[in-house]
Amino acid sequence: AREAGDGGGHEVTMAKRGRCAMSLWLAIVLVPSLCVGQQPTLDLESREEQAFKEASAVVAPSVVRIQTVGGLDRVGRVLTGTAATTGVVVSADGYVISSAFNFASRPASVLVTLADGRRFPAKIIANDRARMLTLLKIEATGLPVPRVAPRDGFRVGQWAIAMGRTYESPLPNLSVGIISALDRIWGRALQTDAKISPVNYGGPLVDIRGQVIGVLVPLSQRQAGRTAGVEWYDSGIGFAIPMADILSTLPRLKTGTDLLPGLMGITLKAGNVYASAAIIDRVRFNSPAEKAGLQPGDVITTLDEQPIRRLVQVRNALGNKYAGDTISVVVRRGEKSVEQKIQLIGKLEPYTPTFLGILPARQKRGEAATGVVVRGILPESPAAAAMIRPGDKVVQLDETPVTDSAGLFDAISRKRVGADVTVHLERGGVRETVSAKLAVVPNQVPAVLESQIIAAPEPKPPDLPATGRFNKDLAGHDNNYWGYVPENYNPAHGYGLVVWIHPGSDTMEADMFDLWKPICEQRGLILVGPRAKEIAGWNLNEAGFIEALVKEVQQKYNIDDQRIVLHGYSDGCRFAYHLAFKYRSLFRGVAASSEPLKVTPPENRPDLRLQFFLSCGDKDNLYRRVQQTRNRLAGMKFPVTFSTLAGAGHEYPTIPVLDAIGRWIDMLDRI
């Protein structure tokens, strides 16, 4: 046994050979009269098999076959498929519960076939978006409802039978395993090693007594949405939502209202989730937490009467809470304890990035920081209106001392748009203060932007890493990559990193080198071009290769963390978007050309800023959809720059647009 990775439960992995050994041990213990040479009176394996059959037979009348008609062929990069899936009767008057994944394609119609062969059209009543379940209703009565396993009876290691009714057969399909962990996915689910895949999503997980433990769904610890966790199917890691929890929320689902995860509107200070205290770092504007008076620096000690000592316990305590639920929160503020009642909501007001309008001077490696030197002022910005000048050093914002650009950005990001701030400066050795009103981050790129390039010293250091164009393999990966580092690379200067995600069937290496070489030299950028394993295009499983590549480049070169960008064209952009959302702490920008966004982006976060530069020809068939992507991202308050290629079709951007992308990358560290 080993500790589970998230929910504090225990996880057990047991191979079939290990199960046979346990069965043999049980046979010896339970049948002491057996001796060598005596014919066994009990065939334990046969009895186990019979027990599995009997348990599944008890539940089988409640397991239904679900077919969808019409809808999308894929959601994002996940094929939805057209095969039948599974559901479980939860109410005799025609209510059926299933996995939300089965309806991710937004089908035009849904058909439910009962165990006795009767078929009914079904209506989608509501969705549980926290546990990823969908409630259906058919016009039938007297349906068999299965017995429910009590929640307090779940044990790691107990038998678990995964059932589905995908095929046109009087008997459901079965997969046998165990419960391998409790309270996974922030307390929402059980984990099982029984074979789980789209054929039994929505089906029941049954115990040896013929009681329903839970309903099988794909889930992910790090992602949300109807397709999250699908990539784990048949991996020995499957999840089931306890049926007892489903029945407790069934009356709310029957009203036809979707159930949304409950949100307080706080961000906790980063730390070891299993050891660090739950200290509030940010309180979202106009959130329930702000209205209740919670403050940054408060330490959460109790949540709904559950003691909170570690970060992970907050996520677990909120894991089964919905929008509309009211919770009790106790925080320690200094020497006193404060208790508040908070009603959770389903959607927070989008975070709007704030903007002062300065370009910070980039520090040399090893240089001590004593403030933020202004290298440039962006036109028509609050800094320009406040008469802040290049060469000024920002040392304080309101009451917050500032030592480096990360600290100044953090202080600015905690203010509202329109807030008046006092900027403390050092100008020519004299301390001065100016007032500025913070604005929204602009979407325009200045026509002229001076870059801060520090030429490499002469003679070059003997340990200088490779410069110029090169091809390399990445240790531990089947993929390889090419790259370009300016010949005048200076390890004391932080360089931006452009990761080129090529489209399917064409890596475009020669063109990319010719077009980007002068931009890299002018803007202090390093270009790397990873190659997909299959020339036809990228596989989502290659994301780890891209992450490892970026980290290798960071180890060899001095990379500015605020200017690491993904750049894609055509269908390569799909993988670029996926990478940007998967590795939010790594990438700061996406420059995407001639391809719309087809997945739901995560919310904009002040601590993980992400900016976009979109371009498309106005004669491209995808032009309107790329515009819709711009509007969608802007509606979520992401900074988005959009460039139209006049008279162009589906083609790579022209040099003027690439120059604008270069300026955009050069100002990603703007404050």
N, C-alpha and C positions, 0 to 999 in steps of 0.2 A: 504494500500500500504506500501511497505517497500523497503529500499534501496537494490539494487541487490548486489550480493557478489563479482563481479569482474569488470564488464565493465562500471560501473558508470550509468547504465540505471536504470529504475524503474521496479519493479516486482509486479504483482497483482495476487492474488489467489482468485478465485471466485467459490464457490460451485454452484451446479445447483439450490439450493434453493435461493441463492442470486441472480442468474440470473432471476428467476421467479419474485422475488420482484422488480428487476429493470424493468422487462417487465410490471408489474402491474403499477408501478409508471409512466412509459412512457404512458401507456394507459390512465391513469387519466389526465395527462398533455395534451396529444395530442387530447383527445376527451372530452372536458369540458362539452359537452351537455349531457353526460351520467349521470343518477341519479339513486338513489336507486329504485329497482323494475322495472327499464327499461331494456329491452333485449339488451345486447351489440350488436352494429352494426358492430364491428370489432373483429374478433377472432385473437388476436395478435400472439398467439402461432402457429396457422395455417399459418398465413402470414410469420412468421419466417421460419417455415418448408418449405414453398413454396420458400422463398428466397434462402435457402440453396440448395434446389433441382435445382433451376434455375442457381445459381452460379456454381454449380458442373457440370451441363449439358453443360454450355458454355465451360468449360475446358476439359471435358471428352474426346473429340476426339483427344486431344493432349497427353493423358495419355496412355502409352504403357505397355504391360506385358513383363517381361524379364525372360527367363529361361536359366540356365547354365547347361552344361553337363560336367561331369568329374571334376577333381581337388581334392583338399584336403578335408577330412572329417571335420577337425578342424584346426584352426589357433591358436597356443598356446593352451590355455585351453578353447577356444571359439568354439563351434560347428558351422560350417558354414551353415549346412542345405542344402536341395535340393529343397525347395519350390520356386515357382515363386516370383519375386519381381517386382519393378516398375521403370519406367523412364518417362521423359518428352521430347517431341519434342522441339528442340530449333532452328531448321533451316528447311525450307521446302525441302531442297535437301537431307534429310536423316540423319541429326545429332540428336542424343538423349543424354541427360544428365541423369546421375543416381548417386547413392551413391557408393563410392568406396568399402564400406563394401560388396556389392553384388558380388564383384569379388575378395574378399580376398582369396578365395580358389584356385585362379589361374585356372579357368576352361579351358577345352580343346576347348570348343565352346560355343557361346552365340547365343540365338535365341530371336528375338523381334517380338511380335505379336501386330499389330495395333488395334485400336478400331474397325475397320471394319472387323476384323478377318484375314486379310492378315498376313502371317508369313514370316520373312526374317532372314537369317543368319546375324550376326552383327560382326563387327571388333572393337576391343578396339583401339582407336586412341591415347589417352593420358590421364594422370591423373593430377588432381590438388591436390597435396599432402599437401597443406596448409589447404584447405577447405574440403578435403576428398571427391572429386568428380571424376567421370570417364566419359569421352566422348566416345560415340559409333557412328558408321556409318553403315547405311544400304543402299542398292542400291534401293532407292525409291525417287520419286519426288512429289511435290505438297502436301506435308504433312501439316496438320493444325498446325499453331504456335499460342500459346495462347497469350493473351494480358498480359502485364507486369505491375504490380503495381509500381508506382513511389516511389523511396526510401524515398523521403521527406514526404510521406504521411503516413508512419507507425506510429501507435499510440498504446501505452499500453492500453489494454482493448478492442481493436477492435476484431470483430469476425474473426476467422480463421478456415478454413475447411481443414483438412488433408485428402488427397486422395491417394488411391492405386489401383492397378489393379492386385491383386494376384490371384483371382479366375477366373474360366472360366465362366464369366458372362458378358452380354452386358453392365452392369452398374458397375462403379468403387465402391470400398468400401469407406465409409466416416467416419470421426470422427470430431466432432465439438468442438471447444474450443475458446480460445482467444489468442492474443499475450500477453504474460505475462512479457516480458522484451525485451529491445533493446540492441544492441551492446554487446552481450555476447561472451564468448570465445575470449577475446582480440579483440573485435570489428568485429569479422567475421560473427556472426550469430544472428538471432532472437530466442527468446525462446517462446515456446507455451505450454499450458497445454492440448492441444488436444492429444488424445491417439496416441502415436508414437511407432512403433515396426518394426521388420524386414519385416512385410507384406507391409508396405508403405515406407520403406527407399527408397529414390530415387524418390518418388512421390512429387506432388506439394502441397504447402500450399497456399490456395486460399482465397481471401477476399470475402465479401458479394456481390461485383459487378462482380464476375467472372474473376478477374484478379489474376495472379500468384504472390504471395508475394515472395516465395522462394522454394527451393528444400530441402526435409527432409533428414537429415543425422545424424548418431550418432557422438557425439563429447564429449570431456572431457577437463576440465580446466587443469588437472594435467598430462594427458598422451597424447601420440601421436600414430598414427598408424591407420590402417583400422578398427580395432575392438575396439578402444578406445571409451568409452561411451555407448557401447552396453548394459552394465549391468543396465543402467537407463531406458530401454524400459518399457513402460506401467506404468511409475512412476509419470506421470504428468509433467515431465521435458523433453521436446523435443526441438530439434534445427532445424532451416532451414537457409540455405545460401540464402541471397537475390538474386532473379533472375536478378535484375539490375546489381549486381556485377558479376554474372556468364557471362552475355552477354558481359561485358566489357573485359573479358579475353578470350572469345570464339575464336577470331582470333588466339591467341597464341596457344590455345589447338589444333586448326585445323591443325597446322603445324606438329603435331605428337610429340611434345616435352613436357615432363612432366614439370609442374610448381612446383617449390620447394619453401618452405618458405625462405624469404630473411634473411640472417644472417650478422651481423656486426662484431661479434667476441669480444664482451665485456661482462663482468660480473659486475653487479652493487652491491654496498655495501648493505648488509642486513639491513633491517629496516622495519618499518611499511609501507606497499606498498601504503597506502592511505594518508600518512602524510610525509614520509621522502623524502628528495631531491634525485634526480637521480645522485648519485656520482659513477663514474667509479672505480671499485675495481681492476679489472684485464683486461688486453688487451691481447687477444690470439695471440700467435706467428704466423707470416705470414698471419694474418687476414686482411680484408679490413680496420678495425679500426687502426691496427698498421701501415699499409702502408699509412694511411691518417694522421698519427701523433697524434692520440688520446693517452692520457696518464692516468695512474691511478691517481685519485684525481681530474680529470676534472669533472665539474658539467654540465650535459646536461640541457640546458635552452630552446632550440627550436629544433624540429625535423620536417622537411618538413613544416615549417611555423606554426606548432602547438606549442603553449607554453607548456613547460614541467615544472611542479612544484612538481610532485609526481612520485614515482617509477612506479606505475601502468600505468601512461600515456605513458611511453616509450613502454611498451608491447602493449598497444592499438594502438599507432601510427605505430608500426611495424607489427601489426597483419594482415594487408591486403597487405603487401609488398612481392614481390617475388624476387628470385634470378635473377640478371640482372637489377633490378630496381636501379636507382641512387637517393639517398636521400641527403638532405642538413641537416647538423648537426651543431648546434651552442653550444659551451661549454664555461663555465667560468673557466679560469685558473688563479688563483690568482686575480689580479685586472683587467685583460684584458679579452676580449671576442674573441674567435677564431671560425671561420666558416670553415667547410670542406665539400666537396662533396665526398660521399662514394658510390661506386657501391657494392651492396649486392651480396653475393654468396650463393649457396645452401648447401655447405658442408665445414666445417672447418677442418683444419689439426688436427688429433687426438692429444690430450694432452699427452705428454710423461712424466711420473713421474720421477723426479730427485732424486739422491741418494748420500748421503755423506758416510754413512756406520757406524753410531754410534747407540748404544742402550742407550737411556737415562735412568738415574736412576729415579725410580718412587718416587715421593714425598709422604710423609706421609700426611694424612688428616690434614689440618690446618697449614701445614708448609709453611713459607714464601718462595717465589721463588726469587732467586737472580741470576739465570743463569741455565744452563743445565749441570749437572754433568754426565760424561760419565761412564756408568757401564760396557760397553763392546764395542769392536771394531769388526766388521764383517770382516772375512778374504777376502783378495784381493779386498778391497774396497778403494775408494779415501781417507778415513780417515786413513786406514792402511798405504797407500803410503805416506801420509802427516805426519806420525809418531805421530798422536794423540793417547793418551794413556788413559787407564782406570784411573779414578780419576781426569782427567782434567775437568775444568769447562768452557764451552763455554759461553762467555758473549756478543759477537758481531759477526755478519756476514757482511762483507764489511762495509757499513755505518749504518747498522741496529742493534740497541741494542737488546739483547736477554735476556729475564727474565725467560722463561719457555720453555718446549719442544714444546708446541703448537706454540709459536712465532717462534722458530727455524725452525719447519717444514714449517710454512707459508713462511718464508723468503727463504728457500731452494726451495719450490714449485714454486716460482716466477722466478726461474732461468732456463736457457736452459741447456739441456744435453750437456756436453762438456765445459760449462762455467767455467772459473777460478774464484775462490772465495778466499777471505782472511778471515781466521777463527781466531778470537781473543780469547785467552785462559787465564785462571788463572791456573798456575801449581806450586804447592808448595808455594803459596803466591806471585809468580812473574808473571807479565803480559807478554805473548808471543804471536806472530802471526805466523801462518803457512799458506801455500797456498795449495789448493786442486782443482782438476779438477772434476767436478760433473759427475756422470755416470748414466746409466739406472738402475732402480731397478732390482736386480738379481732375477731369478726364482728358484734358488737352496736354500734348507734349510740346514744350517750347521749341520754336523753329531753330533757335541757337542755344547750345548748351556746352559750356567749356568743360572738358574732362580733366580730372586730376591724375596725370600720368607721371610717375617718377622713373626716369630712365635707369637702366641697370648700371651698376658701377663698372668701371674699367680698371684693371682687367677683371673679367668675370670670375666669380668664386669657383674654385675647383669642384665643389660639391653641388653645383647648380644642376637641377633636374633637366630632363630632355626638353628642348625647345624645337620650334618648327613643326612640320607635319610628321606624324608617326602612326604606325599600326601596332596594336598590342592585344594579347590575350589577357583575360582576367582570371587569376588563379581561383580554382574552385568552381568555375562556371564554364559551360560549353560555348557561350557567346564570346565574341571579341568586339573590338571597337577601334575606331581611328580618332585622331584628335589633332588640334593645332594650338600651339602655345607661341605667342609673339616672341621673336628672336631677342627683343630687348627686355624680356621678362626680368623683373626685379623682385626677389623674394621678400624684400622689406615692404612691398606694396601689396595691398589686398586686391585680388582680381575677381571680376565677375565670372560666373561659369554658365555657359549656354549648353544645354543637353539637347541635341538634335534627335527628334523621334521621327524617323523616316516613314514615308507612306509604304503601303504594301507594294511589292514587286519592283521597287526602285529605291536604292539607298541615297541617290543623288549626291554622292560624295564629291565628285569633281566640281559640280556646280556650287555646292555649299562651300567648298574651300575657296574657290575663286571669289564668290560674293562676300563671304564673311571675313576673309583675311584682313582687308583694310579696316573693317569695322572693329575687329578684335584689337588691331594695333592702335587705332585711334581711341578706343573706349576702355582699354585695359581689360579685355575679355579672353577667356580660354574657351575653346569650342571642342566638345567631344561628340562623336557620332557612334553610339552603340548600334550594333547590327542585330536584327532579329534572327533567331535561330533558323526560322523558315522564312525565306525571302518573300513569301506570299503575305506576311504580315505578323503582327505582334500577338502573343498569347498573354493573358493576364498573369500566368504563372511566371513570366519573365520580369515581373516588377521587382523581385528581389535582386536580380542582376543589375538593374538600373540603380537601385539604392546602394548596392555594393560598389558599383563603378564611381558614383559620386563620392562615397567615403574614401575610396582609394585616391581619387584626384585631390581631395581635401588633405590627405596625409602627405602627398608629394609636393603640393603647391600651396601658396598662401591665398586661400579663397575667402572672399568677403561673403559671410553667411547671408547678408541681406540682398545679395544679387545673384542668387542661384535660380536659373530660369529654365523651364521646359519650352522647347520650340518645336512645333509640328506643322505639317501641311497635309491637307486632305484627310484620309482615314487614319493617318498617323496621329492626328489630334485626339482621337478617341482614347488612345493609350496614354497620351500626354495628360488629358483631363483626369483619367483614372489615377495616374501617378501623383498628380498634384493633390488630389483629395485623399489618397491613401497615406501619403507622407507629408502631412501638413506642416510638421516641424522642420522639414528639409527644404522645400521649395517656396520661393517668395513670388514667383510670377509664372504666367503661361502666355506665350505668344503663339496664337493659333490662327492658321490661315485656311479659309475655304472649307470649314467643317463646323456644323452646329454642335452644341452640347446636347447629348441625348439622355443623360442621367441627372438625377436630382443632386445638386451640389450641397455640401454641408453648410451650416450657418457660418456667416462671417464672424470671426473672433478677433478681439483686439490683441490677444497674445500670440496669434498665428496669422499675421497679415498676409493676404494673398491678393495679387493684382493681375489684371488681364489686359492683353493687347490683341484685339480681334481684327482681322482684315479679310476682305472678300471682294471679288470683282462684281460689279453691278449687272453683268450679263451672265453670271453664274446662276444655275438653277437653284443653288442653295442660298442665294443672297438673302432672301426674306427670312429664312430659318436662322441664318447667322445673326441677322438683325434681332430676331426674337431672342436669341441667346444673350445678346448684349442687353436687351431690356430685362430679361429674367435675372441676370447677374446684378444689374444696376438696382433692380427692385429689392434684392437682398443686401444692398448697400456695399457691394464689392466695387472698388475703383476699376472702371472699364474704359479703355481707350478703343475707339472704333475707327478704322480707316477703310474707305471705299476705293477700290481700284477702278477708276473710270474707264468704261469701254472694255474691261477685261472679263474673260470667262473664268473657267475653273483652272487657274494657273497660280504658280508661285509668285509671291510679291515682287514688285519691281524695286530697283535700287533706292528710289526716294522713300518708299515705305520701309525698306530694311534700315535705312539711315535713321528713320523715326523710331524703329524698334530699338536700335542701338542707343539712341538718346533716352528712350523710356527705361531701358535696363540700367543706364548710367544714373538715373534718378530714383531708382526703387528704394534707396535709403533716405529719401526726403522725409522731413519731419514737419 
